[in-house]
Amino acid sequence: MAPLLVPAAELPEDDDSEWPTARIGVAEALWGEGFLFPGGREEALRLAKPLGLSAASSLMFIGAGPGGAPRCITTELGVWVTGYESNTRLVAVANERNARAGLGRRAQVELWDPFAPQFPSHYYHHAIAIEPLHGAPPDTLLGAVAAALKPSGQFVLVEAVGDKPFDPSDATIEHWAGLERRPADVPTELQITKTLRRLGFDVRIAEDVSQRHMHQAMTGWGQAVHAIEGARPTVQQLALIVHEAELWLARLRLMRKGRLRLVRWHAIGKA
C-alpha cells in the first residue's frame, strides 16, 4: 500500500480541481496504487475473472482511474484492456504508468464523456464499468456500451442505486452529492435491469454488493489511519484526508440506512 502522506517537497504542482496529485496519493493509500475504489486489485480481479478473459479477447474498462485495474487485469489474465476515464489528469497518470510498466497498447486509457459517450462500434469482446453513470442518463451510456460490444459480449456493471427517488433538498443527500460532485439523482436497480434487457442483454446476475463495499472501505481506512500514526501532515495533506474521510462517511451513512446500495450486474449481449 502506498504511503498516505507523501512528503510535500515531492508533490508536483498541478491545478486539477478534482484530482490533484496529493488527492490521488490519499486514494491510492486507501485502495492500492492505481485504484480509486475499495478493494482495489482484489475487487478488480473479482469482477474480471468470471468473464473468462484471455490473450485472444479484448476488454473495455470504464472507470479506469490512474490505470490500476487495466494494468492488473492485463498482467494477470493476458487480455487486451482499453480503459476509459472522464478526468484528464487521471488519464495522463494512467498512461504514463502503463508506458513505464512496458504494457504499451495492452493497457491503454482513453478520455471519455459520461454524458456523450463514444466508443468504437462492435469492437470489444467484453466490458466492465465501475459506477459510470454519476448522474448521466442510464439509457444513453448503457446503449453506448451495448453498441461497443461484439455479439454475445459479456458486461459487468457496478452502479450505485436507490430504492426510492432522492430528494435533492434533503440535507444528507445534498451533502453526499456535493462531496461526490454529482447530481443528487441515482437510478433504481429495476430501472437498470429493464434498460439492460431492452438493449438485448440477458441479465444473469443482479447482486447487492453493498456489504462487501462497506467492509472494504472500512478496512482501507483502518489500515491507512494506522499507517499515519505519529506522522505530521501538512495543512494541505490534512485537508485532503479530512475531505476524503467526509466523503466516505457520507456514502457509508446512506448505505447503512439502506438509502443507497451498490449493485453488480452480469449480463450477456445478444448473439
Secondary structure, DSSP 8 states (H G I E B T S, - for coil): ---S---GGG------SSS-HHHHHHHHHHH-TT--STTHHHHHHHHHGGG---TT-EEEEE--TTTHHHHHHHHHH--EEEEEES-HHHHHHHHHHHHHTT-GGGEEEEE--TTS----TT-EEEEEEES--TTS-HHHHHHHHHHHEEEEEEEEEEEEE-SS---TTSHHHHHHHHHHTS-S----HHHHHHHHHHTT-EEEEEEE-HHHHHHHHHHHHHHHHHHTTT----HHHHHHHHHHHHHHHHHHHHHHTTSSEEEEEEEE---
